[in-house]
Amino acid sequence: MSTVSDDPLYRDPSLAQFYDTANRWGPDFDFCMKLAAGANSALDLGCGTGELTAALAATRDVTGVDPAAAMLDIGRARPGGDKVEWIEGDARTVRLGQKYDLIVLTGHAFQVFLTEEDQRAALATIAAHLSPIGRFVFDTRNPGFLGQHDVRHSKVRQLEHVELGAIEASDESHYDETSGILSYENGYRVLSTGERFAGRSKILYTPRDKLAAMISDAGLTVDAWHGDWEGNPFQAQSREIIPVGRLA
Protein backbone atom coordinates (compact mmCIF):
# COMPACT_ATOMS: atom_id res chain seq x y z
CA MET A 1 0.00 0.00 0.00
CA SER A 2 1.38 3.42 -0.93
CA THR A 3 0.19 6.94 -0.18
CA VAL A 4 1.68 9.99 -1.92
CA SER A 5 0.78 13.50 -0.78
CA ASP A 6 1.45 16.68 -2.75
CA ASP A 7 1.85 18.57 0.52
CA PRO A 8 5.12 20.49 0.87
CA LEU A 9 4.39 21.63 4.42
CA TYR A 10 3.54 18.32 6.09
CA ARG A 11 -0.12 19.11 6.67
CA ASP A 12 -0.83 15.38 6.29
CA PRO A 13 -0.49 13.65 9.71
CA SER A 14 0.71 10.47 7.97
CA LEU A 15 3.79 12.40 6.80
CA ALA A 16 4.22 14.59 9.87
CA GLN A 17 4.72 11.47 12.01
CA PHE A 18 8.07 10.83 10.32
CA TYR A 19 9.50 14.34 10.62
CA ASP A 20 11.25 13.96 13.98
CA THR A 21 12.70 10.60 12.98
CA ALA A 22 14.33 12.07 9.87
CA ASN A 23 15.27 15.42 11.43
CA ARG A 24 17.15 15.14 14.72
CA TRP A 25 18.42 17.85 17.05
CA GLY A 26 21.61 19.20 15.51
CA PRO A 27 24.09 22.09 15.47
CA ASP A 28 21.43 24.46 14.11
CA PHE A 29 19.40 24.09 17.30
CA ASP A 30 22.53 24.39 19.44
CA PHE A 31 23.40 27.63 17.65
CA CYS A 32 19.92 29.05 18.20
CA MET A 33 19.92 28.12 21.88
CA LYS A 34 23.21 30.00 22.37
CA LEU A 35 21.88 32.97 20.41
CA ALA A 36 18.83 33.00 22.69
CA ALA A 37 20.92 33.68 25.79
CA GLY A 38 19.57 36.87 27.34
CA ALA A 39 16.44 36.90 25.16
CA ASN A 40 13.19 37.15 27.11
CA SER A 41 11.01 36.16 24.17
CA ALA A 42 11.36 34.21 20.93
CA LEU A 43 9.35 33.61 17.76
CA ASP A 44 9.92 30.38 15.83
CA LEU A 45 8.60 30.90 12.30
CA GLY A 46 8.04 27.62 10.51
CA CYS A 47 8.40 25.81 13.83
CA GLY A 48 7.35 22.41 12.47
CA THR A 49 6.98 19.81 15.22
CA GLY A 50 8.46 22.27 17.70
CA GLU A 51 11.50 20.51 19.16
CA LEU A 52 13.53 23.73 19.19
CA THR A 53 10.44 25.78 20.06
CA ALA A 54 9.74 23.83 23.24
CA ALA A 55 13.41 23.97 24.27
CA LEU A 56 13.44 27.75 23.88
CA ALA A 57 10.27 28.01 25.97
CA ALA A 58 11.91 26.48 29.02
CA THR A 59 13.17 29.90 30.16
CA ARG A 60 11.35 32.52 28.06
CA ASP A 61 8.06 33.39 26.37
CA VAL A 62 7.89 31.63 23.01
CA THR A 63 5.48 31.57 20.07
CA GLY A 64 5.65 28.89 17.39
CA VAL A 65 4.07 29.55 13.98
CA ASP A 66 3.56 26.97 11.26
CA PRO A 67 0.95 26.50 8.48
CA ALA A 68 0.72 22.74 9.12
CA ALA A 69 -1.76 21.81 11.84
CA ALA A 70 -0.46 18.23 11.91
CA MET A 71 3.00 19.48 12.84
CA LEU A 72 1.63 21.78 15.52
CA ASP A 73 -0.31 18.90 17.07
CA ILE A 74 2.99 17.06 17.57
CA GLY A 75 4.51 20.18 19.07
CA ARG A 76 1.71 20.62 21.58
CA ALA A 77 2.07 17.02 22.75
CA ARG A 78 5.84 17.04 23.26
CA PRO A 79 7.44 17.70 26.67
CA GLY A 80 7.44 21.45 27.26
CA GLY A 81 4.86 22.02 24.55
CA ASP A 82 2.40 23.40 27.07
CA LYS A 83 4.68 26.42 27.59
CA VAL A 84 4.51 27.48 23.93
CA GLU A 85 1.87 29.59 22.22
CA TRP A 86 1.22 27.59 19.04
CA ILE A 87 -0.28 29.43 16.07
CA GLU A 88 -1.35 27.99 12.73
CA GLY A 89 -0.23 30.66 10.31
CA ASP A 90 1.85 31.63 7.28
CA ALA A 91 5.24 33.30 7.79
CA ARG A 92 4.48 35.58 4.84
CA THR A 93 1.34 37.09 6.31
CA VAL A 94 1.10 36.42 10.04
CA ARG A 95 1.00 39.50 12.27
CA LEU A 96 0.89 38.83 16.00
CA GLY A 97 0.97 42.35 17.41
CA GLN A 98 4.01 41.45 19.52
CA LYS A 99 7.76 42.07 19.42
CA TYR A 100 10.35 39.39 20.12
CA ASP A 101 14.00 39.43 21.22
CA LEU A 102 14.80 36.50 18.94
CA ILE A 103 13.26 35.26 15.68
CA VAL A 104 14.41 31.96 14.19
CA LEU A 105 13.52 30.26 10.92
CA THR A 106 15.45 26.98 10.77
CA GLY A 107 15.37 23.76 8.79
CA HIS A 108 15.82 25.65 5.50
CA ALA A 109 12.19 26.73 5.83
CA PHE A 110 13.04 29.99 4.04
CA GLN A 111 13.53 27.96 0.86
CA VAL A 112 9.86 26.98 0.64
CA PHE A 113 9.16 30.53 -0.58
CA LEU A 114 9.53 30.05 -4.32
CA THR A 115 9.22 33.65 -5.51
CA GLU A 116 11.00 36.87 -4.64
CA GLU A 117 7.64 38.33 -3.61
CA ASP A 118 7.12 35.57 -1.06
CA GLN A 119 10.68 35.84 0.23
CA ARG A 120 10.27 39.57 0.73
CA ALA A 121 6.99 38.96 2.55
CA ALA A 122 8.68 36.55 4.97
CA LEU A 123 11.47 39.04 5.64
CA ALA A 124 8.87 41.76 6.25
CA THR A 125 7.28 39.49 8.86
CA ILE A 126 10.63 39.16 10.62
CA ALA A 127 11.10 42.94 10.61
CA ALA A 128 7.56 43.53 11.88
CA HIS A 129 8.11 41.32 14.94
CA LEU A 130 11.65 42.18 16.03
CA SER A 131 12.11 44.18 19.22
CA PRO A 132 14.58 47.10 19.16
CA ILE A 133 17.21 44.79 20.71
CA GLY A 134 16.04 41.70 18.85
CA ARG A 135 18.07 39.47 16.58
CA PHE A 136 17.06 37.10 13.78
CA VAL A 137 18.65 34.05 12.21
CA PHE A 138 17.64 31.74 9.38
CA ASP A 139 19.30 29.33 6.99
CA THR A 140 19.13 28.67 3.28
CA ARG A 141 21.30 26.34 1.23
CA ASN A 142 24.01 28.00 -0.83
CA PRO A 143 23.62 27.50 -4.60
CA GLY A 144 27.38 27.98 -4.92
CA PHE A 145 28.24 24.93 -2.82
CA LEU A 146 29.76 22.24 -5.03
CA GLY A 147 27.90 18.97 -4.63
CA GLN A 148 25.01 20.50 -2.70
CA HIS A 149 22.59 19.76 -5.50
CA ASP A 150 23.21 17.28 -8.28
CA VAL A 151 20.90 17.73 -11.26
CA ARG A 152 19.39 14.40 -10.24
CA HIS A 153 19.92 12.79 -6.87
CA SER A 154 18.58 9.83 -4.92
CA LYS A 155 19.38 8.49 -1.46
CA VAL A 156 18.06 5.68 0.75
CA ARG A 157 18.73 5.23 4.48
CA GLN A 158 17.29 3.17 7.32
CA LEU A 159 15.97 4.89 10.45
CA GLU A 160 14.27 3.80 13.67
CA HIS A 161 10.81 5.24 14.35
CA VAL A 162 9.84 5.39 18.02
CA GLU A 163 6.46 3.71 17.36
CA LEU A 164 6.68 2.05 13.94
CA GLY A 165 10.13 0.51 14.31
CA ALA A 166 12.53 0.32 11.39
CA ILE A 167 11.68 2.48 8.40
CA GLU A 168 13.38 3.06 5.07
CA ALA A 169 13.64 6.73 4.17
CA SER A 170 14.24 7.69 0.55
CA ASP A 171 14.90 11.04 -1.10
CA GLU A 172 14.72 11.75 -4.82
CA SER A 173 15.33 15.20 -6.25
CA HIS A 174 15.78 17.14 -9.46
CA TYR A 175 17.49 20.54 -9.62
CA ASP A 176 16.63 23.11 -12.31
CA GLU A 177 19.73 25.27 -12.71
CA THR A 178 17.83 27.92 -14.66
CA SER A 179 15.16 28.61 -12.04
CA GLY A 180 17.17 27.58 -8.98
CA ILE A 181 14.27 25.36 -7.90
CA LEU A 182 14.82 21.85 -6.59
CA SER A 183 11.86 19.47 -6.81
CA TYR A 184 11.94 16.48 -4.52
CA GLU A 185 10.01 13.58 -3.07
CA ASN A 186 10.59 12.22 0.43
CA GLY A 187 9.37 8.67 0.99
CA TYR A 188 9.06 6.51 4.11
CA ARG A 189 8.46 2.74 4.05
CA VAL A 190 7.57 0.88 7.26
CA LEU A 191 9.62 -2.31 7.03
CA SER A 192 7.31 -4.39 9.21
CA THR A 193 4.23 -3.76 7.06
CA GLY A 194 5.57 -2.55 3.71
CA GLU A 195 3.31 0.52 3.89
CA ARG A 196 4.84 3.54 2.18
CA PHE A 197 4.13 7.24 2.51
CA ALA A 198 5.57 9.99 0.33
CA GLY A 199 5.30 13.74 -0.13
CA ARG A 200 6.46 16.01 -2.93
CA SER A 201 7.69 19.57 -2.59
CA LYS A 202 9.88 22.30 -4.09
CA ILE A 203 12.49 24.63 -2.62
CA LEU A 204 14.34 27.64 -4.02
CA TYR A 205 18.09 28.32 -3.92
CA THR A 206 18.93 32.04 -3.63
CA PRO A 207 22.43 33.58 -4.03
CA ARG A 208 23.75 35.54 -1.06
CA ASP A 209 24.01 38.87 -2.89
CA LYS A 210 20.34 38.76 -3.85
CA LEU A 211 19.40 37.69 -0.33
CA ALA A 212 21.44 40.54 1.16
CA ALA A 213 19.62 43.10 -0.99
CA MET A 214 16.20 41.80 0.07
CA ILE A 215 17.20 41.78 3.74
CA SER A 216 18.31 45.40 3.47
CA ASP A 217 15.11 46.39 1.68
CA ALA A 218 13.12 44.85 4.55
CA GLY A 219 14.71 47.26 7.01
CA LEU A 220 17.06 44.66 8.45
CA THR A 221 20.83 44.52 8.72
CA VAL A 222 23.15 41.52 8.97
CA ASP A 223 25.83 41.46 11.67
CA ALA A 224 27.38 38.17 10.56
CA TRP A 225 27.11 35.81 7.59
CA HIS A 226 27.88 32.20 8.50
CA GLY A 227 28.56 29.32 6.14
CA ASP A 228 27.54 26.59 8.57
CA TRP A 229 25.94 26.16 11.98
CA GLU A 230 29.36 25.79 13.59
CA GLY A 231 29.69 29.56 13.10
CA ASN A 232 32.35 29.59 10.37
CA PRO A 233 32.30 32.68 8.14
CA PHE A 234 30.43 32.43 4.85
CA GLN A 235 32.56 31.76 1.78
CA ALA A 236 31.59 31.41 -1.87
CA GLN A 237 31.43 27.61 -1.64
CA SER A 238 30.01 27.28 1.89
CA ARG A 239 27.28 24.71 2.33
CA GLU A 240 24.87 27.16 3.98
CA ILE A 241 23.96 30.84 3.96
CA ILE A 242 23.10 31.85 7.54
CA PRO A 243 22.55 35.55 8.26
CA VAL A 244 22.39 36.75 11.86
CA GLY A 245 21.08 40.28 12.16
CA ARG A 246 18.74 42.85 13.64
CA LEU A 247 16.65 45.87 12.70
CA ALA A 248 18.58 48.39 10.64
N, C-alpha and C positions, 0 to 999 in steps of 0.2 A: 504494500500500500504506500502511495506517495502523495504528498500534499505540497504544492508549490504556491507561494503567496507573492504577488507583486506588491509588496509592502516594505518600502525602504526604511521605515521608522519603527519596525517591530511592534506594530499595533496588534498583530495576531498573537494571542497568548501561546499558541503552539510553537512559535518561534522565540518569543521572549524568554521562554523557560530555559533556553540554551545559552542565553547571553553571558551569564556569569561564569558558566563552564568554559566558554571560549575566550573570555576577557577577564583575566585575573588582575588583582592589585599589582601595580608596577611602579616604575620610577616616575611616571607622570603624576600619580597620586601622592607619592612621597614629596615631589617638588611642590605641589599645591598645598600640602599640609604645612610645609616650611614657610611658604609664602603667606599663609594664613596667620602666622604668628603675630599677635597684636591686633588682628582684625576682630571687631565685635560682631560683625555680620557678614554673611556671604550669600551670593546668588550663584547657583549651579544651573547654567543654561544648557539644555540638552542633557539632563541629569541621568537619563536612562534608568537603570534599576537601582541607582542611588547608593552604591557602595561608598563612593567618595563623599556624597552628600551627607549621609548619616554620620560618617567619621568627622566631618567638619562641624556637625551640629552638637558634638559632645561638649563643646565649650563656647558656643556662640549661637546667635540666631541665624538660621539658615532657611532659604527657600530653594526648592528644586522645581525646575520647569521642564516639561517634556511634552511633546504632542501625542505620545503613545500611552494610552491609559493602561495597557497591559504591563508596560514597564513600571509605571508608577505604582501599580498594585504590588509588584514585587518589592519596590522600595518601602512602601508603607509597612510591609510585613517583616522586614529585616530588623535585626537588633539595632536600636537607636532610631528607627524610622518614625517613632512616635514624637520625636523632637523636631522633626522637619515639617515645614509647611509645603505640601506637595500641590503643584498647580499644573493642570493639563493646559498647555498653551504652546504657542509658536514663537520661537526666538526672534522672528522677524517683526512680530506685531504686538507681543505682550507688553503691557504697561502696568506696573504694580503699584505705582504711587509711592515707592520707597527708594531709599538710597542705600547702597551696600559698600562696605569697606573692601570687599573682594568679589570679583566676578570671574568665574572659570567656565570654560567651554572646552572640555577634553574629549578624548576618543576620536579625534579628527571630525567631530560633529560639524565644524565649520564647512567641511567639504560637501555636505549634503545640499548646500545652497548653490545651485547650478547656473545662476546668472549673476552678473555684476549687480543688478538691481536688488536681488535677494541678499547678496553679501553686504551691500551697503545698508540694507534694512537691519540686518543682524548687528552690524557695528553701531548703528544708531541706537539700538536697544541697549547695548553695553554702555554707551555714553549717557543715555537717559537715566541709568540706574546707578552710576558710580557716585560715591560720596566725594567731597572735595579732597579727602586723603586716600581715596580708594585706588586700588590697582586691579588690572585685568590681566588674564593670561588665556591663550588658546593655542591650539596646534593645528597645523595643516601640513600635509606631506609636500616635500620639495620636488617640483618637476625636474629640477636639475640634478637630482641624485641618480647616479648611474646604477642601474639594476633595480631601482625602486618599482618601476612598472615595465615589465616586458609587454610587447604588443599583445601577446596571448600568454596566459599563465594559469597553471592549475596546481593544486596542492591538496594532499590528503594527510590527515593526522588522526590519531586515536586519543580520545579524552575520556575522563571519568566523570559522569554526571552523578550528583549526590543522590538522586532518586531513581534514575533510569539505568544506572550502571554504565558500562562501556558504550561509548558512541563513537562513530566515525564522522569526523568533520571534514568537509571538502570545500574548497574555494576555487572557483573558475572566474577568470576576468579577461576583459578585452579593453585595451587602451587606445583611444583615438587621439593621435598626436596633433591633429589639426584643431580639435575643439578643446583638448585637455581634459576630456571626460573619460573616466574609467567605468565601464559597465561590469557588474559582477553578480554572481550567484553564490550564496552561502548555503550549503546543504548539511544536514545532520541525519545520520542513520543510527537508529537504536539497534545494537548488535543482537540483543536478546530476542527481538521481535521482527527485525527487518524493516520496521516502519521508518519512512524517510520524510523529512520536512525540509523545505527549501524556500528561500526568499531572494528576490532580485532587487537590485538597487543601482544607483549611479552616484558617483562623486566627482568633484571638479578639482583639478590641480591648478593653483594660481601662483605665478612667479612672485618673488618677494617685492620687487620694485612696484608692481601693480598693487599688491596688498598694502605696502607702505603708503601709497598715495590715497587709497581709500580710507585707511586708518586716520590719516591726517585730515581728510575731508570730513570725517565724522566728529572732529573736535577732540581727537585723542592724540597722545604722543607716546612713542615707544622709548622706554629707558634702556632696554636690552633686547637684542635679537639672539636667541639661542638656536643651535642646530640639533640639539637632542635634549632629553629630559635630565641628563646628567649636568646640564648647565654650561656645556661647551659653547663658545661663540659660533654664530652662524657663519658658514662658508658656502661658496657657490655649489659645492657638491654634498652639503650636509643632508642627512636623511630627512630632517624635519625643519619646519619654519615655526618658531615659537616666540611670538612677541610678548614681552611683559611691559605694561605701560600704565598710563593714568590719563586723567583729563588734561587737555592741553592748557 
